[in-house]
Amino acid sequence: MDQAWTFSTFILSLSSSVLVSLGELPDPITKEKKVDLNMARQTISLIEILKEKTKGNLTEEEERLIESTLCDLKLKYVDVAKKVQAEF
């Protein structure tokens, strides 16, 4: 494996998974955009757990990254959830 994994790349990877679940990015396998709010919510919760469990052990940059990532993902989740609800 050539790429060094860091906490930041791990958070960004989870973030990408949420964006796929929200239909913002295509699924890397099927190339389709599909909304799965349950998976998005679970992954956001996982990032929140990581934030709590790593509290006090992150660099300032990592703390800013996890905070801004969570904020952005939660806003996108609410936006997509409203659109899905409006379709019904």
A tleap script that builds the chain and sets N, CA, C and O, in Angstrom:
source leaprc.protein.ff14SB
mol = sequence {
  NMET ASP GLN ALA TRP THR PHE SER THR PHE
  ILE LEU SER LEU SER SER SER VAL LEU VAL
  SER LEU GLY GLU LEU PRO ASP PRO ILE THR
  LYS GLU LYS LYS VAL ASP LEU ASN MET ALA
  ARG GLN THR ILE SER LEU ILE GLU ILE LEU
  LYS GLU LYS THR LYS GLY ASN LEU THR GLU
  GLU GLU GLU ARG LEU ILE GLU SER THR LEU
  CYS ASP LEU LYS LEU LYS TYR VAL ASP VAL
  ALA LYS LYS VAL GLN ALA GLU CPHE
}
set mol.1.N position { 0.836 -1.169 0.000 }
set mol.1.CA position { 0.000 0.000 0.000 }
set mol.1.C position { 0.888 1.242 0.000 }
set mol.1.O position { 1.671 1.436 0.930 }
set mol.2.N position { 0.783 2.066 -1.003 }
set mol.2.CA position { 1.638 3.236 -1.141 }
set mol.2.C position { 1.183 4.409 -0.294 }
set mol.2.O position { 2.012 5.168 0.207 }
set mol.3.N position { -0.129 4.570 -0.126 }
set mol.3.CA position { -0.664 5.733 0.569 }
set mol.3.C position { -0.606 5.526 2.081 }
set mol.3.O position { -1.065 4.505 2.592 }
set mol.4.N position { -0.043 6.496 2.786 }
set mol.4.CA position { -0.017 6.445 4.248 }
set mol.4.C position { -1.374 6.908 4.772 }
set mol.4.O position { -1.849 7.988 4.422 }
set mol.5.N position { -1.982 6.092 5.602 }
set mol.5.CA position { -3.266 6.454 6.184 }
set mol.5.C position { -3.038 7.275 7.437 }
set mol.5.O position { -2.212 6.929 8.282 }
set mol.6.N position { -3.768 8.348 7.546 }
set mol.6.CA position { -3.730 9.202 8.730 }
set mol.6.C position { -5.151 9.325 9.254 }
set mol.6.O position { -6.101 8.880 8.609 }
set mol.7.N position { -5.290 9.923 10.411 }
set mol.7.CA position { -6.621 10.168 10.956 }
set mol.7.C position { -7.430 11.031 9.996 }
set mol.7.O position { -8.619 10.793 9.785 }
set mol.8.N position { -6.779 12.032 9.419 }
set mol.8.CA position { -7.467 12.933 8.494 }
set mol.8.C position { -7.963 12.201 7.252 }
set mol.8.O position { -9.093 12.426 6.818 }
set mol.9.N position { -7.144 11.332 6.675 }
set mol.9.CA position { -7.594 10.595 5.487 }
set mol.9.C position { -8.719 9.632 5.849 }
set mol.9.O position { -9.609 9.380 5.038 }
set mol.10.N position { -8.680 9.096 7.063 }
set mol.10.CA position { -9.755 8.215 7.521 }
set mol.10.C position { -11.070 8.984 7.619 }
set mol.10.O position { -12.107 8.498 7.168 }
set mol.11.N position { -11.034 10.181 8.207 }
set mol.11.CA position { -12.241 11.013 8.320 }
set mol.11.C position { -12.743 11.400 6.937 }
set mol.11.O position { -13.948 11.365 6.688 }
set mol.12.N position { -11.847 11.766 6.043 }
set mol.12.CA position { -12.253 12.134 4.684 }
set mol.12.C position { -12.847 10.935 3.944 }
set mol.12.O position { -13.767 11.101 3.142 }
set mol.13.N position { -12.343 9.752 4.199 }
set mol.13.CA position { -12.902 8.538 3.596 }
set mol.13.C position { -14.325 8.293 4.100 }
set mol.13.O position { -15.220 7.973 3.317 }
set mol.14.N position { -14.526 8.442 5.403 }
set mol.14.CA position { -15.875 8.292 5.960 }
set mol.14.C position { -16.808 9.361 5.398 }
set mol.14.O position { -17.973 9.091 5.105 }
set mol.15.N position { -16.291 10.558 5.253 }
set mol.15.CA position { -17.072 11.657 4.690 }
set mol.15.C position { -17.516 11.323 3.263 }
set mol.15.O position { -18.663 11.570 2.891 }
set mol.16.N position { -16.622 10.774 2.488 }
set mol.16.CA position { -16.961 10.377 1.115 }
set mol.16.C position { -18.058 9.318 1.111 }
set mol.16.O position { -18.941 9.332 0.254 }
set mol.17.N position { -17.998 8.408 2.066 }
set mol.17.CA position { -19.037 7.380 2.174 }
set mol.17.C position { -20.399 8.003 2.451 }
set mol.17.O position { -21.412 7.572 1.900 }
set mol.18.N position { -20.416 9.023 3.312 }
set mol.18.CA position { -21.672 9.721 3.597 }
set mol.18.C position { -22.186 10.402 2.331 }
set mol.18.O position { -23.379 10.345 2.034 }
set mol.19.N position { -21.299 11.036 1.594 }
set mol.19.CA position { -21.708 11.730 0.368 }
set mol.19.C position { -22.265 10.750 -0.664 }
set mol.19.O position { -23.190 11.091 -1.401 }
set mol.20.N position { -21.719 9.551 -0.723 }
set mol.20.CA position { -22.272 8.514 -1.608 }
set mol.20.C position { -23.661 8.128 -1.108 }
set mol.20.O position { -24.593 7.992 -1.900 }
set mol.21.N position { -23.799 7.953 0.201 }
set mol.21.CA position { -25.103 7.571 0.774 }
set mol.21.C position { -26.153 8.660 0.604 }
set mol.21.O position { -27.349 8.370 0.573 }
set mol.22.N position { -25.720 9.891 0.495 }
set mol.22.CA position { -26.655 11.002 0.288 }
set mol.22.C position { -26.932 11.257 -1.189 }
set mol.22.O position { -27.701 12.156 -1.531 }
set mol.23.N position { -26.315 10.480 -2.057 }
set mol.23.CA position { -26.532 10.653 -3.490 }
set mol.23.C position { -25.777 11.835 -4.063 }
set mol.23.O position { -26.043 12.248 -5.191 }
set mol.24.N position { -24.843 12.385 -3.311 }
set mol.24.CA position { -24.040 13.521 -3.771 }
set mol.24.C position { -22.922 13.047 -4.712 }
set mol.24.O position { -22.521 13.759 -5.633 }
set mol.25.N position { -22.438 11.844 -4.460 }
set mol.25.CA position { -21.397 11.227 -5.288 }
set mol.25.C position { -21.901 9.880 -5.781 }
set mol.25.O position { -22.702 9.242 -5.098 }
set mol.26.N position { -21.454 9.430 -6.951 }
set mol.26.CA position { -21.877 8.117 -7.432 }
set mol.26.C position { -21.207 6.997 -6.638 }
set mol.26.O position { -20.084 7.149 -6.158 }
set mol.27.N position { -21.898 5.889 -6.508 }
set mol.27.CA position { -21.336 4.707 -5.885 }
set mol.27.C position { -20.112 4.280 -6.699 }
set mol.27.O position { -20.204 4.183 -7.923 }
set mol.28.N position { -18.976 4.024 -6.061 }
set mol.28.CA position { -17.772 3.688 -6.823 }
set mol.28.C position { -17.872 2.376 -7.598 }
set mol.28.O position { -17.135 2.165 -8.561 }
set mol.29.N position { -18.770 1.507 -7.186 }
set mol.29.CA position { -18.914 0.212 -7.872 }
set mol.29.C position { -19.969 0.278 -8.966 }
set mol.29.O position { -19.710 -0.106 -10.107 }
set mol.30.N position { -21.160 0.765 -8.620 }
set mol.30.CA position { -22.267 0.770 -9.592 }
set mol.30.C position { -22.282 2.029 -10.451 }
set mol.30.O position { -22.924 2.059 -11.501 }
set mol.31.N position { -21.581 3.059 -10.011 }
set mol.31.CA position { -21.537 4.365 -10.695 }
set mol.31.C position { -22.879 5.080 -10.664 }
set mol.31.O position { -23.071 6.064 -11.378 }
set mol.32.N position { -23.812 4.595 -9.845 }
set mol.32.CA position { -25.133 5.209 -9.725 }
set mol.32.C position { -25.189 6.096 -8.486 }
set mol.32.O position { -24.505 5.849 -7.493 }
set mol.33.N position { -26.015 7.128 -8.568 }
set mol.33.CA position { -26.284 7.968 -7.409 }
set mol.33.C position { -27.576 7.478 -6.773 }
set mol.33.O position { -28.619 7.422 -7.425 }
set mol.34.N position { -27.497 7.127 -5.503 }
set mol.34.CA position { -28.648 6.577 -4.802 }
set mol.34.C position { -28.622 7.088 -3.363 }
set mol.34.O position { -27.560 7.161 -2.746 }
set mol.35.N position { -29.781 7.436 -2.835 }
set mol.35.CA position { -29.878 7.951 -1.469 }
set mol.35.C position { -30.180 6.815 -0.505 }
set mol.35.O position { -31.114 6.040 -0.710 }
set mol.36.N position { -29.374 6.726 0.552 }
set mol.36.CA position { -29.581 5.767 1.639 }
set mol.36.C position { -29.393 6.545 2.944 }
set mol.36.O position { -28.297 6.594 3.501 }
set mol.37.N position { -30.485 7.151 3.418 }
set mol.37.CA position { -30.408 8.010 4.602 }
set mol.37.C position { -29.959 7.253 5.848 }
set mol.37.O position { -29.256 7.811 6.690 }
set mol.38.N position { -30.362 5.981 5.975 }
set mol.38.CA position { -29.947 5.208 7.141 }
set mol.38.C position { -28.437 5.025 7.180 }
set mol.38.O position { -27.816 5.192 8.230 }
set mol.39.N position { -27.845 4.683 6.046 }
set mol.39.CA position { -26.393 4.499 5.997 }
set mol.39.C position { -25.681 5.824 6.238 }
set mol.39.O position { -24.664 5.861 6.930 }
set mol.40.N position { -26.197 6.903 5.680 }
set mol.40.CA position { -25.597 8.222 5.896 }
set mol.40.C position { -25.636 8.580 7.383 }
set mol.40.O position { -24.644 9.047 7.942 }
set mol.41.N position { -26.776 8.362 8.009 }
set mol.41.CA position { -26.931 8.687 9.437 }
set mol.41.C position { -25.985 7.838 10.286 }
set mol.41.O position { -25.383 8.347 11.232 }
set mol.42.N position { -25.847 6.553 9.961 }
set mol.42.CA position { -24.951 5.678 10.723 }
set mol.42.C position { -23.498 6.119 10.598 }
set mol.42.O position { -22.752 6.099 11.576 }
set mol.43.N position { -23.104 6.511 9.409 }
set mol.43.CA position { -21.720 6.926 9.201 }
set mol.43.C position { -21.441 8.264 9.878 }
set mol.43.O position { -20.358 8.465 10.426 }
set mol.44.N position { -22.397 9.172 9.846 }
set mol.44.CA position { -22.248 10.434 10.572 }
set mol.44.C position { -22.119 10.147 12.067 }
set mol.44.O position { -21.299 10.763 12.747 }
set mol.45.N position { -22.915 9.227 12.576 }
set mol.45.CA position { -22.829 8.851 13.994 }
set mol.45.C position { -21.465 8.249 14.322 }
set mol.45.O position { -20.920 8.491 15.399 }
set mol.46.N position { -20.922 7.476 13.406 }
set mol.46.CA position { -19.598 6.892 13.602 }
set mol.46.C position { -18.538 7.992 13.718 }
set mol.46.O position { -17.649 7.917 14.567 }
set mol.47.N position { -18.639 9.000 12.870 }
set mol.47.CA position { -17.688 10.121 12.949 }
set mol.47.C position { -17.846 10.855 14.280 }
set mol.47.O position { -16.858 11.284 14.876 }
set mol.48.N position { -19.098 11.001 14.750 }
set mol.48.CA position { -19.326 11.638 16.051 }
set mol.48.C position { -18.704 10.827 17.188 }
set mol.48.O position { -18.135 11.395 18.121 }
set mol.49.N position { -18.812 9.508 17.109 }
set mol.49.CA position { -18.201 8.636 18.124 }
set mol.49.C position { -16.680 8.796 18.099 }
set mol.49.O position { -16.043 8.897 19.148 }
set mol.50.N position { -16.110 8.816 16.905 }
set mol.50.CA position { -14.663 9.003 16.789 }
set mol.50.C position { -14.237 10.343 17.379 }
set mol.50.O position { -13.197 10.439 18.030 }
set mol.51.N position { -15.047 11.378 17.149 }
set mol.51.CA position { -14.747 12.698 17.705 }
set mol.51.C position { -14.684 12.633 19.223 }
set mol.51.O position { -13.760 13.170 19.834 }
set mol.52.N position { -15.664 11.976 19.832 }
set mol.52.CA position { -15.715 11.881 21.293 }
set mol.52.C position { -14.583 11.011 21.838 }
set mol.52.O position { -13.962 11.357 22.843 }
set mol.53.N position { -14.319 9.900 21.186 }
set mol.53.CA position { -13.314 8.962 21.687 }
set mol.53.C position { -11.879 9.452 21.490 }
set mol.53.O position { -10.962 8.976 22.159 }
set mol.54.N position { -11.686 10.393 20.581 }
set mol.54.CA position { -10.333 10.913 20.339 }
set mol.54.C position { -10.135 12.291 20.963 }
set mol.54.O position { -9.088 12.912 20.781 }
set mol.55.N position { -11.134 12.766 21.696 }
set mol.55.CA position { -11.076 14.096 22.311 }
set mol.55.C position { -9.809 14.223 23.167 }
set mol.55.O position { -9.520 13.374 24.011 }
set mol.56.N position { -9.067 15.305 22.925 }
set mol.56.CA position { -7.840 15.542 23.669 }
set mol.56.C position { -6.610 14.895 23.055 }
set mol.56.O position { -5.489 15.132 23.507 }
set mol.57.N position { -6.813 14.083 22.033 }
set mol.57.CA position { -5.698 13.383 21.399 }
set mol.57.C position { -5.471 13.810 19.958 }
set mol.57.O position { -4.635 13.228 19.266 }
set mol.58.N position { -6.197 14.811 19.500 }
set mol.58.CA position { -6.082 15.254 18.116 }
set mol.58.C position { -5.274 16.545 18.029 }
set mol.58.O position { -5.205 17.322 18.981 }
set mol.59.N position { -4.675 16.749 16.878 }
set mol.59.CA position { -4.029 18.033 16.623 }
set mol.59.C position { -5.128 19.056 16.371 }
set mol.59.O position { -6.282 18.693 16.144 }
set mol.60.N position { -4.772 20.327 16.410 }
set mol.60.CA position { -5.758 21.371 16.125 }
set mol.60.C position { -6.333 21.206 14.726 }
set mol.60.O position { -7.530 21.398 14.512 }
set mol.61.N position { -5.484 20.854 13.783 }
set mol.61.CA position { -5.930 20.659 12.402 }
set mol.61.C position { -6.927 19.503 12.310 }
set mol.61.O position { -7.932 19.609 11.608 }
set mol.62.N position { -6.658 18.408 13.008 }
set mol.62.CA position { -7.572 17.261 12.997 }
set mol.62.C position { -8.903 17.620 13.659 }
set mol.62.O position { -9.964 17.208 13.191 }
set mol.63.N position { -8.842 18.388 14.745 }
set mol.63.CA position { -10.072 18.819 15.419 }
set mol.63.C position { -10.922 19.691 14.498 }
set mol.63.O position { -12.137 19.513 14.412 }
set mol.64.N position { -10.274 20.637 13.808 }
set mol.64.CA position { -11.004 21.500 12.868 }
set mol.64.C position { -11.602 20.664 11.744 }
set mol.64.O position { -12.740 20.895 11.335 }
set mol.65.N position { -10.847 19.704 11.247 }
set mol.65.CA position { -11.332 18.855 10.161 }
set mol.65.C position { -12.567 18.072 10.586 }
set mol.65.O position { -13.562 18.057 9.861 }
set mol.66.N position { -12.524 17.434 11.726 }
set mol.66.CA position { -13.664 16.624 12.158 }
set mol.66.C position { -14.875 17.500 12.458 }
set mol.66.O position { -16.004 17.118 12.152 }
set mol.67.N position { -14.650 18.679 13.058 }
set mol.67.CA position { -15.754 19.605 13.340 }
set mol.67.C position { -16.411 20.096 12.050 }
set mol.67.O position { -17.632 20.039 11.909 }
set mol.68.N position { -15.601 20.575 11.119 }
set mol.68.CA position { -16.164 21.113 9.873 }
set mol.68.C position { -16.795 20.014 9.034 }
set mol.68.O position { -17.811 20.240 8.378 }
set mol.69.N position { -16.203 18.830 9.049 }
set mol.69.CA position { -16.766 17.699 8.303 }
set mol.69.C position { -18.133 17.333 8.849 }
set mol.69.O position { -19.084 17.153 8.089 }
set mol.70.N position { -18.231 17.223 10.169 }
set mol.70.CA position { -19.526 16.891 10.776 }
set mol.70.C position { -20.574 17.959 10.482 }
set mol.70.O position { -21.717 17.638 10.157 }
set mol.71.N position { -20.194 19.202 10.594 }
set mol.71.CA position { -21.134 20.300 10.325 }
set mol.71.C position { -21.634 20.219 8.886 }
set mol.71.O position { -22.840 20.265 8.642 }
set mol.72.N position { -20.719 20.100 7.942 }
set mol.72.CA position { -21.100 20.021 6.524 }
set mol.72.C position { -21.985 18.816 6.232 }
set mol.72.O position { -22.988 18.930 5.527 }
set mol.73.N position { -21.611 17.663 6.776 }
set mol.73.CA position { -22.375 16.437 6.502 }
set mol.73.C position { -23.777 16.507 7.107 }
set mol.73.O position { -24.743 16.063 6.486 }
set mol.74.N position { -23.893 17.059 8.308 }
set mol.74.CA position { -25.209 17.183 8.936 }
set mol.74.C position { -26.113 18.113 8.136 }
set mol.74.O position { -27.299 17.834 7.963 }
set mol.75.N position { -25.556 19.215 7.650 }
set mol.75.CA position { -26.352 20.140 6.828 }
set mol.75.C position { -26.808 19.467 5.537 }
set mol.75.O position { -27.960 19.612 5.129 }
set mol.76.N position { -25.905 18.737 4.899 }
set mol.76.CA position { -26.259 18.029 3.663 }
set mol.76.C position { -27.308 16.953 3.944 }
set mol.76.O position { -28.230 16.757 3.153 }
set mol.77.N position { -27.162 16.258 5.075 }
set mol.77.CA position { -28.124 15.220 5.445 }
set mol.77.C position { -29.522 15.816 5.580 }
set mol.77.O position { -30.487 15.281 5.036 }
set mol.78.N position { -29.622 16.921 6.306 }
set mol.78.CA position { -30.925 17.571 6.507 }
set mol.78.C position { -31.519 17.998 5.168 }
set mol.78.O position { -32.712 17.812 4.925 }
set mol.79.N position { -30.692 18.565 4.308 }
set mol.79.CA position { -31.150 19.013 2.998 }
set mol.79.C position { -31.686 17.843 2.169 }
set mol.79.O position { -32.765 17.939 1.585 }
set mol.80.N position { -30.947 16.758 2.118 }
set mol.80.CA position { -31.379 15.591 1.339 }
set mol.80.C position { -32.619 14.961 1.966 }
set mol.80.O position { -33.535 14.557 1.249 }
set mol.81.N position { -32.658 14.873 3.300 }
set mol.81.CA position { -33.816 14.292 3.980 }
set mol.81.C position { -35.082 15.094 3.674 }
set mol.81.O position { -36.153 14.520 3.480 }
set mol.82.N position { -34.957 16.417 3.633 }
set mol.82.CA position { -36.117 17.257 3.292 }
set mol.82.C position { -36.577 16.998 1.851 }
set mol.82.O position { -37.776 16.927 1.580 }
set mol.83.N position { -35.627 16.860 0.943 }
set mol.83.CA position { -35.983 16.587 -0.456 }
set mol.83.C position { -36.656 15.233 -0.596 }
set mol.83.O position { -37.630 15.092 -1.336 }
set mol.84.N position { -36.147 14.248 0.106 }
set mol.84.CA position { -36.744 12.909 0.059 }
set mol.84.C position { -38.157 12.950 0.619 }
set mol.84.O position { -39.077 12.362 0.049 }
set mol.85.N position { -38.326 13.644 1.736 }
set mol.85.CA position { -39.650 13.752 2.354 }
set mol.85.C position { -40.631 14.480 1.439 }
set mol.85.O position { -41.807 14.121 1.379 }
set mol.86.N position { -40.157 15.491 0.734 }
set mol.86.CA position { -41.018 16.255 -0.176 }
set mol.86.C position { -41.489 15.408 -1.351 }
set mol.86.O position { -42.538 15.681 -1.935 }
set mol.87.N position { -40.726 14.393 -1.696 }
set mol.87.CA position { -41.111 13.523 -2.822 }
set mol.87.C position { -42.267 12.611 -2.466 }
set mol.87.O position { -42.938 12.085 -3.354 }
set mol.88.N position { -42.511 12.414 -1.173 }
set mol.88.CA position { -43.593 11.513 -0.765 }
set mol.88.C position { -44.845 12.228 -0.446 }
set mol.88.O position { -45.841 11.599 -0.087 }
savepdb mol mol.pdb
quit
